[in-house]
Amino acid sequence: MDSPSLPLEADQGLLRRFAAGESTACRTVERWAREIVLYQRLGLTREDREDIVQEVVSAVWSAASRPDFAVRRTLRAFVRTVTLARAIDRFRRRRRLVPAEDTLPDPGPGPSEGAESSEASSRLYVALDTLDPPCREIIRLHYFEDWPYARIATQEGRSEATMRVRMFNCIRTLRSRLASG
């Protein structure tokens, strides 16, 4: 039963020696931080890793210097938490931002294309209204409702081939009306 408290007591002793500035304890905390930063492979530069290690040692020393500070789990777990927090902060600060260029073309339609598209859409709907109701229905189901020919054929009680021929004839009529309109 005493074994779970032994590492905590050893950690408390190491923490006291670290706060007092003992070189062996300082090197231990620094080594842990360095191992954790290298193990995580966050794509940080060597300089960033060295800075993080120094920030961790400073943060752990600052925490250890407070009279009310106590290690809850293990000292290594505390060092790991601080190290990962500092590494993530550094990684987020390094985020590459791509400046927006004023010379990039606008991918959307320009005013003239929008007007032409609107006019073409109006002409299409007028031409659709001139078709007979069965043609309007098959075009609506297939192009606007995304029904496959097999489903339309089932609803109409016809074969799929018949629906395809009917669609071909309806589209041909629609094209001729658009061309003449």
PyMOL commands that set and color helices and strands:
alter all, ss='L'
color gray80, all
select helices_A, chain A and resi 5-19+23-40+46-65+75-93+111-130+133-144+149-156+160-180
alter helices_A, ss='H'
color red, helices_A
deselect
rebuild
show_as cartoon
